[in-house]
């Protein structure tokens, strides 16, 4: 269910932002990488390990890949746990996507 929800929310952002996904898909086809920056904002101040929030987002990452139409094996993930940015009631994951060609 989480994967599907992330796919739907990602598609909504893609459509609202009128993203052209072809450059990302072309980049992957030529050996480039998709850089996915993730800001994890927890719902409370409980102690969390940064590696655990990445693992908890596994299905979300799959949903994002589904929405983009790009296999997530081409993602290079850059996670940041924002311990002091509390977002109630469930927390929040903010995503920024950039590309980098193979020649860089």
LUMSEBA-867242 format. One line per 10 residues: their letters; for each residue z, x, y of N, C-alpha, C. Coordinates in pm, 1 decimal, m for minus. Layout:
% LUMSEBA-867242
a> Z,X,Y,Z,X,Y,Z,X,Y  ...
***
This chain:
% LUMSEBA-867242
xxxxxxxxxx> 0.0,82.6,m118.4,0.0,0.0,0.0,0.0,88.1,126.2  76.0,198.7,122.9,81.3,288.5,238.8,m56.0,351.5,265.0  m123.1,393.0,158.9,m257.0,449.9,173.4,m351.2,349.3,240.4  m348.9,225.5,191.9,m435.0,121.2,247.5,m400.2,94.8,394.7  m271.8,87.0,425.7,m229.0,63.7,563.4,m277.2,176.0,654.8  m265.1,299.9,610.1,m311.6,413.4,691.0,m463.1,411.2,707.7  m533.9,369.9,604.2,m679.2,356.5,615.4,m715.0,251.3,720.1  m650.4,136.8,713.5,m678.7,28.0,807.6,m645.4,70.4,950.7  m528.6,132.1,970.3,m488.7,175.3,1105.5,m581.2,285.7,1157.4  m624.6,375.0,1069.7,m718.1,481.0,1109.3,m853.0,421.6,1148.0
xxxxxxxxxx> m900.8,327.2,1068.3,m1028.9,261.8,1101.9,m1019.4,189.4,1235.5  m905.4,127.6,1260.0,m884.5,58.2,1386.5,m894.2,158.4,1503.2  m829.3,273.4,1491.1,m834.0,375.7,1596.4,m975.5,430.8,1612.4  m1044.6,452.1,1501.6,m1182.5,501.7,1504.6,m1272.3,402.1,1576.9  m1258.6,275.5,1544.5,m1341.5,172.2,1607.0,m1308.0,153.8,1754.8  m1179.2,149.8,1786.8,m1139.4,132.6,1926.8,m1182.6,250.7,2012.1  m1175.6,371.2,1955.1,m1214.9,491.4,2028.1,m1364.4,519.2,2022.8  m1436.0,435.1,1946.8,m1581.0,452.0,1929.4,m1616.2,595.9,1886.9  m1540.1,645.5,1789.3,m1562.1,780.6,1739.5,m1696.3,791.0,1669.8  m1765.6,898.7,1693.4,m1885.8,933.5,1617.6,m1840.5,1031.0,1508.5
xxxxxxxxxx> m1836.8,986.2,1385.2,m1786.5,1067.8,1274.8,m1889.8,1164.8,1219.1  m2016.6,1146.7,1256.0,m2121.0,1233.9,1201.0,m2097.2,1382.2,1229.5  m2054.2,1421.4,1350.0,m2028.4,1564.2,1372.1,m1922.9,1621.4,1277.0  m1818.4,1544.5,1246.3,m1717.7,1592.6,1151.0,m1776.4,1604.8,1010.7  m1855.0,1505.3,972.5,m1916.5,1509.3,838.8,m2017.8,1623.0,829.7  m2094.3,1645.5,936.3,m2189.1,1757.3,939.1,m2116.0,1891.1,932.2  m2003.5,1900.2,1001.9,m1924.1,2022.6,1000.7,m1878.4,2055.8,859.2  m1828.8,1956.0,788.4,m1783.8,1975.8,650.5,m1902.2,2015.7,561.6  m2017.3,1953.1,582.5,m2135.9,1982.6,501.1,m2183.1,2126.2,518.7  m2153.2,2186.4,634.0,m2195.8,2324.5,659.4,m2083.9,2425.3,636.6
xxxxxxxxxx> m1974.0,2380.8,574.1,m1866.2,2472.2,538.2,m1752.6,2479.8,637.9  m1753.0,2394.2,738.5,m1645.9,2394.4,836.8,m1521.0,2324.2,785.9  m1417.1,2329.1,867.2,m1289.3,2269.0,832.0,m1250.3,2162.8,933.3  m1180.6,2063.5,885.5,m1122.8,1960.6,970.8,m974.8,1996.3,987.5  m932.8,2017.8,1110.7,m791.9,2047.8,1138.2,m721.2,1917.9,1174.5  m616.1,1888.5,1100.2,m541.1,1764.8,1118.4,m399.8,1802.2,1164.1  m371.8,1772.9,1290.1,m240.7,1800.2,1348.1,m156.7,1673.6,1334.6  m39.7,1688.1,1274.6,46.8,1573.9,1247.2,181.3,1592.0,1316.9  217.7,1497.2,1399.9,351.0,1493.4,1459.0,429.3,1384.6,1387.5  535.9,1424.5,1320.3,621.6,1330.5,1249.4,741.7,1298.0,1337.2
xxxxxxxxxx> 754.2,1172.3,1376.4,866.1,1125.2,1457.4,952.2,1036.7,1367.9  1073.2,1080.9,1334.6,1155.5,1005.5,1239.5,1214.9,878.9,1301.3  1259.4,787.6,1215.3,1319.1,662.6,1264.1,1466.8,677.0,1304.0  1528.4,789.7,1267.0,1670.7,810.9,1296.4,1698.7,961.4,1294.2  1822.5,998.2,1312.5,1859.7,1139.6,1322.5,1905.4,1201.8,1189.8  1880.4,1133.8,1078.9,1915.1,1194.6,949.4,1843.1,1327.4,933.3  1906.0,1419.7,862.2,1844.8,1550.7,837.5,1721.8,1533.6,748.2  1612.5,1599.1,787.0,1488.4,1595.5,709.3,1430.0,1736.1,703.6  1369.7,1769.8,591.6,1297.6,1896.7,579.5,1152.7,1872.7,616.6  1093.5,1968.0,687.8,954.4,1949.9,729.7,859.7,1941.0,610.6
xxxxxxxxxx> 888.9,2010.5,500.6,800.6,2002.2,384.8,808.4,1865.7,316.9  922.2,1799.2,326.8,935.4,1667.1,266.4,859.9,1560.6,344.3  853.2,1572.5,476.6,777.9,1472.2,552.0,628.9,1486.5,523.8  583.1,1609.1,501.7,442.1,1629.1,464.0,415.4,1563.9,328.9  504.4,1584.6,234.2,487.5,1523.6,101.2,492.1,1371.1,109.8  577.8,1318.7,195.7,588.5,1173.2,210.7,461.5,1113.7,271.3  383.1,1196.3,340.2,260.4,1148.6,403.9,137.1,1162.9,314.0  154.2,1205.0,189.8,40.6,1227.6,99.4,m51.8,1105.9,91.9  1.9,989.6,69.7,m81.8,869.2,62.7,m143.2,836.9,197.7  m71.4,865.6,305.4,m125.8,844.8,439.5,m244.5,934.8,465.9
xxxxxxxxxx> m234.9,1058.4,421.0,m346.1,1153.7,434.3,m467.8,1104.1,356.7  m444.7,1050.5,239.0,m554.5,994.2,159.7,m618.4,875.4,230.9  m537.0,791.1,292.9,m589.6,677.3,368.4,m670.9,722.8,488.1  m625.5,827.3,556.3,m700.7,884.5,668.2,m835.0,937.3,619.1  m834.8,1009.0,507.9,m959.0,1061.4,450.4,m1053.6,948.1,412.9  m999.6,841.2,355.9,m1081.6,724.4,322.4,m1148.8,667.8,446.9  m1072.2,656.3,555.0,m1125.6,599.3,678.7,m1233.7,688.8,739.6  m1215.0,819.8,729.3,m1312.5,913.8,784.8,m1435.6,929.7,695.3  m1419.0,899.0,566.3,m1527.3,922.9,470.8,m1544.0,1070.9,442.1  m1432.1,1144.7,449.7,m1431.8,1289.6,426.6,m1320.4,1320.6,327.1
xxxxxxxxxx> m1353.7,1393.3,220.9,m1254.0,1431.7,121.7,m1146.2,1516.8,189.2  m1019.9,1486.2,161.2,m912.1,1558.4,228.6,m896.6,1702.8,181.9  m974.4,1747.3,85.6,m972.5,1889.0,48.8,m1031.1,1975.1,160.9  m1099.6,1910.4,255.3,m1156.0,1981.4,370.8,m1061.3,1983.6,489.6  m942.6,1923.1,474.7,m844.1,1920.3,582.6,m761.1,2048.2,581.1  m728.5,2097.8,697.0,m628.0,2202.1,714.7,m519.4,2135.3,797.5  m403.9,2115.3,736.2,m298.5,2035.8,797.5,m201.7,2124.4,875.6  m165.6,2075.7,993.8,m71.3,2144.6,1081.7,41.4,2045.5,1115.2  149.8,2046.5,1035.9,256.4,1948.0,1055.2,363.3,1997.3,1153.9  415.5,1901.4,1229.1,525.8,1929.0,1320.7,625.9,1815.2,1308.5
xxxxxxxxxx> 750.0,1849.1,1275.7,856.3,1750.0,1266.9,926.6,1744.9,1402.2  915.0,1632.7,1469.8,973.2,1613.4,1603.2,1110.6,1549.0,1586.1  1208.4,1628.4,1547.3,1341.7,1577.3,1515.7,1406.0,1500.6,1630.8  1372.0,1535.4,1753.4,1434.6,1472.1,1869.6,1354.1,1355.3,1925.7  1240.2,1323.1,1864.5,1160.5,1207.8,1907.9,1179.6,1095.0,1807.9  1282.6,1018.5,1827.4,1315.8,907.8,1737.8,1228.6,787.8,1774.0  1163.6,728.6,1672.9,1080.8,609.1,1693.1,1131.2,502.7,1595.9  1200.2,406.1,1650.6,1254.5,297.1,1568.7,1151.2,186.7,1555.7  1147.8,109.2,1451.7,1243.9,109.3,1342.1,1202.2,195.8,1222.7  1072.1,232.0,1212.5,1023.5,297.2,1089.7,978.7,441.7,1106.8
xxxxxxxxxx> 981.7,493.2,1228.8,926.3,625.2,1252.1,778.7,614.5,1283.7  715.4,729.3,1304.9,574.8,728.9,1344.1,511.6,862.3,1306.7  385.3,855.9,1270.5,305.6,977.0,1248.2,190.6,972.1,1347.2  180.9,1074.0,1432.2,71.8,1083.5,1528.4,m27.1,1187.4,1476.6  m155.4,1154.0,1484.3,m259.2,1238.5,1425.6,m360.2,1279.3,1532.6  m392.9,1408.8,1533.5,m501.5,1461.5,1617.1,m593.5,1539.0,1524.1  m724.1,1512.8,1535.1,m822.6,1575.7,1447.0,m918.2,1659.2,1529.5  m941.3,1783.5,1486.7,m1039.3,1870.6,1550.3,m1118.5,1940.0,1439.5  m1230.0,1998.6,1475.8,m1313.7,2068.6,1378.8,m1332.3,2213.6,1415.6  m1366.8,2293.9,1316.4,m1393.5,2435.7,1338.1,m1503.1,2478.1,1242.0
xxxx> m1606.6,2537.4,1294.9,m1718.4,2580.3,1212.2,m1688.0,2705.1,1132.4  m1769.1,2734.9,1032.2,m1745.1,2849.2,944.8,m1765.2,2982.5,1016.3  m1838.7,2984.6,1127.4,m1865.3,3110.1,1196.6,m1749.4,3153.0,1285.0  m1655.4,3064.1,1313.3,m1543.6,3094.2,1404.7,m1435.0,3174.2,1336.9
***
